[in-house]
Amino acid sequence: MNYQKYTWYNRGAKIDNPETIHQIMSLGGLDEIRMLKQEIGIEKIREAYLQHPKKIYSRPVFMFINNYILNNQEPIDERKYLKNTARNCI
């Protein structure tokens, strides 16, 4: 999988880096997300998503990733993920 197009600003980025995972989850299509799951596993994705939140998601993408891809049942602070919320609220 060519994940470098999602981390063009960091030539040394690795596929299991939380930044790379968030970029693929936020900007990638279903094929890229499926390949990411195959390469590093859903648990590594879930860990990066929950323990290293990034404010790069639109609300629809956040809801889709959280509810369908990760099947997250825990309450989550959306302000840590949604790019259109104020930065000082986290």
MOKAHU-V191334 format. One record per run of one state. SS is the DSSP state (alpha for helix, beta for strand, coil for the rest). FROM is the first residue (numbers start at 1). TO is the last residue. Records with the same first field share a line. If there is no record, write none. Layout:
SS=FROM-TO ; FROM-TO
This chain:
coil=1-2 ; 7-17 ; 28-29 ; 41-41 ; 52-56 ; 58-58 ; 70-77 ; 81-81 ; 83-86 ; 90-90
alpha=3-6 ; 18-27 ; 30-40 ; 42-51 ; 59-69 ; 78-80 ; 87-89
beta=57-57 ; 82-82
